[in-house]
Amino acid sequence: NEKKNRSRSIVNYNEGAVRLVPTKPGDSTYIHASQIRLPYSNYIIAQAPTKHSFVDFLRMIWQYQVSVVICLVPLHDPDTCYPYFNPRRQKVVRVSVGVITTKC
């Protein structure tokens, strides 16, 4: 998972760690992100995506039904954040997130 971590100095603790549900064979369950659960709301804190974690970052947003993403680093600098959003381009990004069916 080293390629999916932006910095080795920032440790992702297992308690509260976000786990992704694989949507196709070979999908990873790992993303460098943690859940913060509070009485009035829940949050996810994550490193800005890298080229290797970009798809997982989008899967996390979809799987956890994230409604707001706040980026604290410049979006235009690929050294601090892989460009997952560019307001100047109308570019379609296709990512397979899948649908999960459970039978009881």
N, CA, C and O atoms as CSV, one atom per row, in Angstrom:
chain,resi,resn,atom,element,x,y,z
A,1,ASN,N,N,0.803,-1.214,0.000
A,1,ASN,CA,C,0.000,0.000,0.000
A,1,ASN,C,C,0.843,1.275,0.000
A,1,ASN,O,O,0.300,2.379,0.040
A,2,GLU,N,N,2.154,1.125,-0.044
A,2,GLU,CA,C,3.009,2.312,0.011
A,2,GLU,C,C,2.708,3.308,-1.104
A,2,GLU,O,O,2.739,4.517,-0.872
A,3,LYS,N,N,2.418,2.823,-2.308
A,3,LYS,CA,C,2.129,3.724,-3.427
A,3,LYS,C,C,0.838,4.507,-3.199
A,3,LYS,O,O,0.633,5.560,-3.804
A,4,LYS,N,N,-0.022,3.997,-2.335
A,4,LYS,CA,C,-1.299,4.661,-2.087
A,4,LYS,C,C,-1.217,5.668,-0.942
A,4,LYS,O,O,-2.185,6.376,-0.665
A,5,ASN,N,N,-0.065,5.734,-0.279
A,5,ASN,CA,C,0.133,6.699,0.800
A,5,ASN,C,C,0.925,7.884,0.278
A,5,ASN,O,O,1.953,7.712,-0.378
A,6,ARG,N,N,0.458,9.058,0.563
A,6,ARG,CA,C,1.154,10.263,0.116
A,6,ARG,C,C,2.425,10.482,0.933
A,6,ARG,O,O,3.433,10.936,0.390
A,7,SER,N,N,2.394,10.171,2.215
A,7,SER,CA,C,3.543,10.417,3.081
A,7,SER,C,C,3.721,9.263,4.060
A,7,SER,O,O,2.754,8.806,4.670
A,8,ARG,N,N,4.949,8.795,4.209
A,8,ARG,CA,C,5.230,7.724,5.174
A,8,ARG,C,C,5.125,8.213,6.612
A,8,ARG,O,O,4.898,7.414,7.521
A,9,SER,N,N,5.284,9.502,6.827
A,9,SER,CA,C,5.292,10.038,8.186
A,9,SER,C,C,3.895,10.161,8.789
A,9,SER,O,O,3.762,10.392,9.990
A,10,ILE,N,N,2.863,10.012,7.981
A,10,ILE,CA,C,1.491,10.100,8.491
A,10,ILE,C,C,0.933,8.691,8.579
A,10,ILE,O,O,0.736,8.018,7.567
A,11,VAL,N,N,0.684,8.257,9.808
A,11,VAL,CA,C,0.241,6.890,10.060
A,11,VAL,C,C,-1.279,6.829,10.046
A,11,VAL,O,O,-1.952,7.689,10.616
A,12,ASN,N,N,-1.809,5.811,9.393
A,12,ASN,CA,C,-3.253,5.569,9.391
A,12,ASN,C,C,-3.541,4.508,10.451
A,12,ASN,O,O,-3.132,3.357,10.303
A,13,TYR,N,N,-4.234,4.885,11.506
A,13,TYR,CA,C,-4.523,3.959,12.592
A,13,TYR,C,C,-5.619,2.988,12.193
A,13,TYR,O,O,-6.536,3.344,11.453
A,14,ASN,N,N,-5.521,1.769,12.681
A,14,ASN,CA,C,-6.522,0.748,12.361
A,14,ASN,C,C,-7.882,1.092,12.943
A,14,ASN,O,O,-8.906,0.828,12.313
A,15,GLU,N,N,-7.911,1.680,14.141
A,15,GLU,CA,C,-9.186,2.047,14.748
A,15,GLU,C,C,-9.808,3.189,13.945
A,15,GLU,O,O,-9.231,4.272,13.847
A,16,GLY,N,N,-10.963,2.946,13.385
A,16,GLY,CA,C,-11.637,3.948,12.571
A,16,GLY,C,C,-11.181,3.985,11.127
A,16,GLY,O,O,-11.631,4.833,10.357
A,17,ALA,N,N,-10.293,3.077,10.748
A,17,ALA,CA,C,-9.798,3.076,9.366
A,17,ALA,C,C,-10.932,2.780,8.388
A,17,ALA,O,O,-11.768,1.911,8.638
A,18,VAL,N,N,-10.951,3.494,7.295
A,18,VAL,CA,C,-11.938,3.265,6.243
A,18,VAL,C,C,-11.549,1.991,5.498
A,18,VAL,O,O,-10.392,1.818,5.114
A,19,ARG,N,N,-12.505,1.117,5.300
A,19,ARG,CA,C,-12.299,-0.111,4.521
A,19,ARG,C,C,-13.219,-0.047,3.313
A,19,ARG,O,O,-14.423,0.171,3.445
A,20,LEU,N,N,-12.645,-0.236,2.147
A,20,LEU,CA,C,-13.429,-0.221,0.915
A,20,LEU,C,C,-13.948,-1.615,0.608
A,20,LEU,O,O,-13.294,-2.614,0.909
A,21,VAL,N,N,-15.120,-1.671,0.012
A,21,VAL,CA,C,-15.696,-2.934,-0.436
A,21,VAL,C,C,-15.231,-3.156,-1.872
A,21,VAL,O,O,-15.473,-2.306,-2.729
A,22,PRO,N,N,-14.564,-4.286,-2.155
A,22,PRO,CA,C,-14.148,-4.542,-3.537
A,22,PRO,C,C,-15.363,-4.613,-4.460
A,22,PRO,O,O,-16.379,-5.217,-4.117
A,23,THR,N,N,-15.250,-3.996,-5.623
A,23,THR,CA,C,-16.356,-4.020,-6.579
A,23,THR,C,C,-16.058,-4.920,-7.770
A,23,THR,O,O,-16.946,-5.245,-8.559
A,24,LYS,N,N,-14.794,-5.318,-7.887
A,24,LYS,CA,C,-14.403,-6.264,-8.935
A,24,LYS,C,C,-13.144,-6.981,-8.459
A,24,LYS,O,O,-12.457,-6.491,-7.562
A,25,PRO,N,N,-12.835,-8.125,-9.043
A,25,PRO,CA,C,-11.634,-8.853,-8.624
A,25,PRO,C,C,-10.383,-7.974,-8.745
A,25,PRO,O,O,-10.195,-7.270,-9.736
A,26,GLY,N,N,-9.553,-8.033,-7.732
A,26,GLY,CA,C,-8.324,-7.250,-7.731
A,26,GLY,C,C,-8.439,-5.905,-7.044
A,26,GLY,O,O,-7.425,-5.247,-6.809
A,27,ASP,N,N,-9.658,-5.478,-6.714
A,27,ASP,CA,C,-9.835,-4.213,-6.006
A,27,ASP,C,C,-9.250,-4.311,-4.605
A,27,ASP,O,O,-9.340,-5.351,-3.951
A,28,SER,N,N,-8.660,-3.233,-4.161
A,28,SER,CA,C,-8.091,-3.156,-2.823
A,28,SER,C,C,-9.159,-2.709,-1.828
A,28,SER,O,O,-10.100,-2.004,-2.195
A,29,THR,N,N,-9.012,-3.119,-0.575
A,29,THR,CA,C,-9.895,-2.626,0.485
A,29,THR,C,C,-9.236,-1.466,1.219
A,29,THR,O,O,-9.853,-0.856,2.092
A,30,TYR,N,N,-7.977,-1.154,0.871
A,30,TYR,CA,C,-7.189,-0.153,1.594
A,30,TYR,C,C,-7.298,1.230,0.975
A,30,TYR,O,O,-7.246,1.395,-0.244
A,31,ILE,N,N,-7.450,2.219,1.848
A,31,ILE,CA,C,-7.272,3.624,1.491
A,31,ILE,C,C,-6.775,4.321,2.748
A,31,ILE,O,O,-7.198,3.981,3.853
A,32,HIS,N,N,-5.898,5.275,2.593
A,32,HIS,CA,C,-5.344,5.995,3.745
A,32,HIS,C,C,-6.375,7.027,4.195
A,32,HIS,O,O,-6.300,8.203,3.837
A,33,ALA,N,N,-7.335,6.560,4.985
A,33,ALA,CA,C,-8.423,7.420,5.452
A,33,ALA,C,C,-8.977,6.863,6.755
A,33,ALA,O,O,-8.921,5.659,7.002
A,34,SER,N,N,-9.512,7.752,7.586
A,34,SER,CA,C,-10.087,7.358,8.875
A,34,SER,C,C,-11.452,8.000,9.046
A,34,SER,O,O,-11.699,9.114,8.583
A,35,GLN,N,N,-12.334,7.271,9.722
A,35,GLN,CA,C,-13.662,7.787,10.029
A,35,GLN,C,C,-13.628,8.470,11.393
A,35,GLN,O,O,-12.985,7.992,12.327
A,36,ILE,N,N,-14.318,9.574,11.487
A,36,ILE,CA,C,-14.512,10.258,12.762
A,36,ILE,C,C,-16.012,10.288,12.995
A,36,ILE,O,O,-16.760,10.908,12.239
A,37,ARG,N,N,-16.437,9.617,14.041
A,37,ARG,CA,C,-17.871,9.540,14.348
A,37,ARG,C,C,-18.181,10.450,15.529
A,37,ARG,O,O,-17.611,10.315,16.612
A,38,LEU,N,N,-19.091,11.371,15.292
A,38,LEU,CA,C,-19.515,12.306,16.323
A,38,LEU,C,C,-21.022,12.201,16.485
A,38,LEU,O,O,-21.702,11.718,15.580
A,39,PRO,N,N,-21.558,12.641,17.613
A,39,PRO,CA,C,-23.005,12.511,17.833
A,39,PRO,C,C,-23.859,13.209,16.774
A,39,PRO,O,O,-24.960,12.750,16.471
A,40,TYR,N,N,-23.370,14.299,16.216
A,40,TYR,CA,C,-24.173,15.083,15.279
A,40,TYR,C,C,-23.827,14.842,13.812
A,40,TYR,O,O,-24.564,15.274,12.926
A,41,SER,N,N,-22.723,14.161,13.550
A,41,SER,CA,C,-22.341,13.916,12.164
A,41,SER,C,C,-21.144,12.976,12.107
A,41,SER,O,O,-20.472,12.757,13.114
A,42,ASN,N,N,-20.882,12.425,10.938
A,42,ASN,CA,C,-19.718,11.577,10.716
A,42,ASN,C,C,-18.845,12.220,9.653
A,42,ASN,O,O,-19.337,12.874,8.733
A,43,TYR,N,N,-17.540,12.021,9.795
A,43,TYR,CA,C,-16.589,12.602,8.863
A,43,TYR,C,C,-15.571,11.551,8.449
A,43,TYR,O,O,-15.358,10.563,9.152
A,44,ILE,N,N,-14.950,11.776,7.308
A,44,ILE,CA,C,-13.814,10.974,6.869
A,44,ILE,C,C,-12.680,11.948,6.604
A,44,ILE,O,O,-12.845,12.937,5.890
A,45,ILE,N,N,-11.520,11.651,7.195
A,45,ILE,CA,C,-10.337,12.439,6.877
A,45,ILE,C,C,-9.412,11.552,6.058
A,45,ILE,O,O,-9.226,10.375,6.368
A,46,ALA,N,N,-8.841,12.123,5.022
A,46,ALA,CA,C,-8.005,11.331,4.113
A,46,ALA,C,C,-6.905,12.198,3.534
A,46,ALA,O,O,-7.033,13.419,3.440
A,47,GLN,N,N,-5.825,11.545,3.151
A,47,GLN,CA,C,-4.798,12.243,2.396
A,47,GLN,C,C,-5.351,12.544,1.008
A,47,GLN,O,O,-6.209,11.822,0.500
A,48,ALA,N,N,-4.856,13.604,0.407
A,48,ALA,CA,C,-5.231,13.877,-0.978
A,48,ALA,C,C,-4.797,12.686,-1.827
A,48,ALA,O,O,-3.743,12.104,-1.571
A,49,PRO,N,N,-5.581,12.317,-2.821
A,49,PRO,CA,C,-5.256,11.115,-3.596
A,49,PRO,C,C,-3.953,11.250,-4.387
A,49,PRO,O,O,-3.551,12.340,-4.793
A,50,THR,N,N,-3.320,10.108,-4.586
A,50,THR,CA,C,-2.158,10.007,-5.466
A,50,THR,C,C,-2.634,9.379,-6.774
A,50,THR,O,O,-3.796,8.992,-6.899
A,51,LYS,N,N,-1.745,9.283,-7.728
A,51,LYS,CA,C,-2.093,8.622,-8.990
A,51,LYS,C,C,-2.546,7.184,-8.723
A,51,LYS,O,O,-3.421,6.668,-9.419
A,52,HIS,N,N,-1.951,6.540,-7.718
A,52,HIS,CA,C,-2.249,5.140,-7.417
A,52,HIS,C,C,-3.470,4.958,-6.514
A,52,HIS,O,O,-3.990,3.847,-6.406
A,53,SER,N,N,-3.937,6.030,-5.864
A,53,SER,CA,C,-5.108,5.901,-4.985
A,53,SER,C,C,-6.325,6.652,-5.516
A,53,SER,O,O,-7.371,6.678,-4.867
A,54,PHE,N,N,-6.194,7.259,-6.688
A,54,PHE,CA,C,-7.259,8.075,-7.275
A,54,PHE,C,C,-8.585,7.323,-7.390
A,54,PHE,O,O,-9.621,7.819,-6.947
A,55,VAL,N,N,-8.557,6.131,-7.982
A,55,VAL,CA,C,-9.790,5.352,-8.165
A,55,VAL,C,C,-10.350,4.938,-6.811
A,55,VAL,O,O,-11.564,4.982,-6.611
A,56,ASP,N,N,-9.489,4.537,-5.875
A,56,ASP,CA,C,-9.949,4.170,-4.537
A,56,ASP,C,C,-10.578,5.367,-3.829
A,56,ASP,O,O,-11.559,5.211,-3.103
A,57,PHE,N,N,-10.024,6.554,-4.034
A,57,PHE,CA,C,-10.574,7.776,-3.455
A,57,PHE,C,C,-12.004,7.998,-3.951
A,57,PHE,O,O,-12.894,8.319,-3.164
A,58,LEU,N,N,-12.221,7.827,-5.253
A,58,LEU,CA,C,-13.570,7.978,-5.811
A,58,LEU,C,C,-14.499,6.870,-5.317
A,58,LEU,O,O,-15.674,7.123,-5.054
A,59,ARG,N,N,-13.984,5.645,-5.190
A,59,ARG,CA,C,-14.794,4.540,-4.642
A,59,ARG,C,C,-15.219,4.852,-3.213
A,59,ARG,O,O,-16.359,4.585,-2.832
A,60,MET,N,N,-14.309,5.416,-2.418
A,60,MET,CA,C,-14.635,5.775,-1.039
A,60,MET,C,C,-15.764,6.809,-1.008
A,60,MET,O,O,-16.706,6.680,-0.225
A,61,ILE,N,N,-15.668,7.823,-1.851
A,61,ILE,CA,C,-16.703,8.857,-1.906
A,61,ILE,C,C,-18.053,8.231,-2.232
A,61,ILE,O,O,-19.062,8.582,-1.621
A,62,TRP,N,N,-18.079,7.307,-3.188
A,62,TRP,CA,C,-19.332,6.657,-3.580
A,62,TRP,C,C,-19.821,5.709,-2.492
A,62,TRP,O,O,-20.987,5.773,-2.100
A,63,GLN,N,N,-18.952,4.830,-1.998
A,63,GLN,CA,C,-19.373,3.810,-1.040
A,63,GLN,C,C,-19.824,4.400,0.293
A,63,GLN,O,O,-20.728,3.860,0.931
A,64,TYR,N,N,-19.212,5.489,0.717
A,64,TYR,CA,C,-19.573,6.103,1.993
A,64,TYR,C,C,-20.544,7.266,1.813
A,64,TYR,O,O,-20.827,7.993,2.765
A,65,GLN,N,N,-21.048,7.442,0.608
A,65,GLN,CA,C,-22.045,8.468,0.286
A,65,GLN,C,C,-21.610,9.851,0.777
A,65,GLN,O,O,-22.374,10.573,1.417
A,66,VAL,N,N,-20.372,10.193,0.462
A,66,VAL,CA,C,-19.810,11.484,0.857
A,66,VAL,C,C,-20.491,12.580,0.049
A,66,VAL,O,O,-20.567,12.494,-1.177
A,67,SER,N,N,-20.986,13.607,0.729
A,67,SER,CA,C,-21.687,14.681,0.025
A,67,SER,C,C,-20.827,15.930,-0.153
A,67,SER,O,O,-21.115,16.755,-1.020
A,68,VAL,N,N,-19.779,16.082,0.653
A,68,VAL,CA,C,-18.902,17.245,0.547
A,68,VAL,C,C,-17.455,16.782,0.668
A,68,VAL,O,O,-17.119,16.004,1.562
A,69,VAL,N,N,-16.598,17.261,-0.235
A,69,VAL,CA,C,-15.161,17.004,-0.161
A,69,VAL,C,C,-14.478,18.357,0.001
A,69,VAL,O,O,-14.677,19.267,-0.804
A,70,ILE,N,N,-13.677,18.477,1.043
A,70,ILE,CA,C,-12.921,19.704,1.285
A,70,ILE,C,C,-11.444,19.366,1.128
A,70,ILE,O,O,-10.916,18.507,1.833
A,71,CYS,N,N,-10.792,20.038,0.212
A,71,CYS,CA,C,-9.372,19.797,-0.046
A,71,CYS,C,C,-8.570,20.949,0.560
A,71,CYS,O,O,-8.828,22.117,0.267
A,72,LEU,N,N,-7.600,20.611,1.403
A,72,LEU,CA,C,-6.813,21.632,2.089
A,72,LEU,C,C,-5.461,21.905,1.431
A,72,LEU,O,O,-4.628,22.622,1.987
A,73,VAL,N,N,-5.250,21.339,0.264
A,73,VAL,CA,C,-4.020,21.596,-0.499
A,73,VAL,C,C,-4.416,22.063,-1.898
A,73,VAL,O,O,-5.542,21.815,-2.330
A,74,PRO,N,N,-3.521,22.729,-2.606
A,74,PRO,CA,C,-3.858,23.222,-3.945
A,74,PRO,C,C,-4.200,22.086,-4.914
A,74,PRO,O,O,-3.439,21.128,-5.053
A,75,LEU,N,N,-5.335,22.203,-5.571
A,75,LEU,CA,C,-5.747,21.196,-6.555
A,75,LEU,C,C,-4.883,21.233,-7.806
A,75,LEU,O,O,-4.793,20.233,-8.519
A,76,HIS,N,N,-4.257,22.346,-8.082
A,76,HIS,CA,C,-3.483,22.495,-9.315
A,76,HIS,C,C,-2.052,21.971,-9.196
A,76,HIS,O,O,-1.303,22.015,-10.171
A,77,ASP,N,N,-1.661,21.481,-8.026
A,77,ASP,CA,C,-0.294,20.997,-7.824
A,77,ASP,C,C,-0.291,19.478,-7.683
A,77,ASP,O,O,-0.665,18.966,-6.628
A,78,PRO,N,N,0.123,18.737,-8.727
A,78,PRO,CA,C,0.089,17.274,-8.662
A,78,PRO,C,C,1.023,16.681,-7.609
A,78,PRO,O,O,0.899,15.503,-7.274
A,79,ASP,N,N,1.963,17.482,-7.080
A,79,ASP,CA,C,2.826,16.987,-6.005
A,79,ASP,C,C,2.088,16.902,-4.671
A,79,ASP,O,O,2.482,16.134,-3.793
A,80,THR,N,N,1.027,17.683,-4.513
A,80,THR,CA,C,0.264,17.646,-3.262
A,80,THR,C,C,-1.095,16.978,-3.414
A,80,THR,O,O,-1.693,16.553,-2.425
A,81,CYS,N,N,-1.588,16.883,-4.646
A,81,CYS,CA,C,-2.913,16.288,-4.851
A,81,CYS,C,C,-3.066,15.864,-6.310
A,81,CYS,O,O,-2.956,16.689,-7.217
A,82,TYR,N,N,-3.320,14.573,-6.531
A,82,TYR,CA,C,-3.582,14.111,-7.890
A,82,TYR,C,C,-4.856,14.796,-8.374
A,82,TYR,O,O,-5.824,14.868,-7.618
A,83,PRO,N,N,-4.890,15.297,-9.593
A,83,PRO,CA,C,-6.037,16.095,-10.057
A,83,PRO,C,C,-7.311,15.264,-10.258
A,83,PRO,O,O,-7.620,14.842,-11.372
A,84,TYR,N,N,-8.036,15.041,-9.168
A,84,TYR,CA,C,-9.295,14.296,-9.245
A,84,TYR,C,C,-10.452,15.199,-9.644
A,84,TYR,O,O,-11.543,14.715,-9.945
A,85,PHE,N,N,-10.222,16.501,-9.649
A,85,PHE,CA,C,-11.262,17.452,-10.015
A,85,PHE,C,C,-10.582,18.660,-10.646
A,85,PHE,O,O,-9.641,19.216,-10.080
A,86,ASN,N,N,-11.055,19.059,-11.808
A,86,ASN,CA,C,-10.518,20.237,-12.467
A,86,ASN,C,C,-11.688,21.080,-12.961
A,86,ASN,O,O,-12.362,20.693,-13.915
A,87,PRO,N,N,-11.938,22.213,-12.335
A,87,PRO,CA,C,-13.107,23.026,-12.705
A,87,PRO,C,C,-13.028,23.625,-14.103
A,87,PRO,O,O,-14.045,24.071,-14.635
A,88,ARG,N,N,-11.834,23.646,-14.717
A,88,ARG,CA,C,-11.689,24.259,-16.037
A,88,ARG,C,C,-11.946,23.299,-17.184
A,88,ARG,O,O,-12.192,23.736,-18.308
A,89,ARG,N,N,-11.895,22.025,-16.928
A,89,ARG,CA,C,-12.091,21.034,-17.994
A,89,ARG,C,C,-13.414,20.317,-17.804
A,89,ARG,O,O,-13.865,20.092,-16.681
A,90,GLN,N,N,-14.014,19.970,-18.907
A,90,GLN,CA,C,-15.203,19.127,-18.854
A,90,GLN,C,C,-14.772,17.740,-19.286
A,90,GLN,O,O,-14.955,17.344,-20.437
A,91,LYS,N,N,-14.207,17.025,-18.362
A,91,LYS,CA,C,-13.661,15.706,-18.648
A,91,LYS,C,C,-14.455,14.668,-17.864
A,91,LYS,O,O,-14.705,14.828,-16.669
A,92,VAL,N,N,-14.840,13.618,-18.548
A,92,VAL,CA,C,-15.578,12.537,-17.902
A,92,VAL,C,C,-14.582,11.485,-17.439
A,92,VAL,O,O,-13.727,11.044,-18.206
A,93,VAL,N,N,-14.699,11.091,-16.190
A,93,VAL,CA,C,-13.863,10.027,-15.642
A,93,VAL,C,C,-14.775,8.852,-15.341
A,93,VAL,O,O,-15.738,8.986,-14.585
A,94,ARG,N,N,-14.481,7.709,-15.924
A,94,ARG,CA,C,-15.297,6.520,-15.694
A,94,ARG,C,C,-14.593,5.622,-14.687
A,94,ARG,O,O,-13.448,5.210,-14.875
A,95,VAL,N,N,-15.319,5.337,-13.614
A,95,VAL,CA,C,-14.787,4.488,-12.553
A,95,VAL,C,C,-15.828,3.438,-12.234
A,95,VAL,O,O,-17.004,3.761,-12.067
A,96,SER,N,N,-15.415,2.193,-12.148
A,96,SER,CA,C,-16.337,1.116,-11.802
A,96,SER,C,C,-16.488,1.053,-10.290
A,96,SER,O,O,-15.530,0.759,-9.576
A,97,VAL,N,N,-17.692,1.331,-9.806
A,97,VAL,CA,C,-17.942,1.244,-8.369
A,97,VAL,C,C,-18.841,0.072,-8.030
A,97,VAL,O,O,-18.812,-0.424,-6.903
A,98,GLY,N,N,-19.629,-0.371,-8.974
A,98,GLY,CA,C,-20.417,-1.585,-8.815
A,98,GLY,C,C,-21.627,-1.451,-7.910
A,98,GLY,O,O,-21.843,-0.428,-7.260
A,99,VAL,N,N,-22.399,-2.510,-7.892
A,99,VAL,CA,C,-23.580,-2.625,-7.047
A,99,VAL,C,C,-23.449,-3.923,-6.271
A,99,VAL,O,O,-23.084,-4.957,-6.830
A,100,ILE,N,N,-23.745,-3.864,-4.990
A,100,ILE,CA,C,-23.604,-5.035,-4.132
A,100,ILE,C,C,-24.989,-5.559,-3.787
A,100,ILE,O,O,-25.848,-4.803,-3.333
A,101,THR,N,N,-25.206,-6.840,-4.000
A,101,THR,CA,C,-26.478,-7.477,-3.669
A,101,THR,C,C,-26.236,-8.488,-2.558
A,101,THR,O,O,-25.302,-9.287,-2.625
A,102,THR,N,N,-27.082,-8.447,-1.538
A,102,THR,CA,C,-26.965,-9.383,-0.422
A,102,THR,C,C,-28.247,-10.184,-0.313
A,102,THR,O,O,-29.338,-9.617,-0.365
A,103,LYS,N,N,-28.128,-11.494,-0.164
A,103,LYS,CA,C,-29.298,-12.350,0.029
A,103,LYS,C,C,-29.213,-12.964,1.414
A,103,LYS,O,O,-28.160,-13.444,1.832
A,104,CYS,N,N,-30.327,-12.943,2.114
A,104,CYS,CA,C,-30.369,-13.530,3.460
A,104,CYS,C,C,-31.187,-14.800,3.460
A,104,CYS,O,O,-31.337,-15.437,4.502
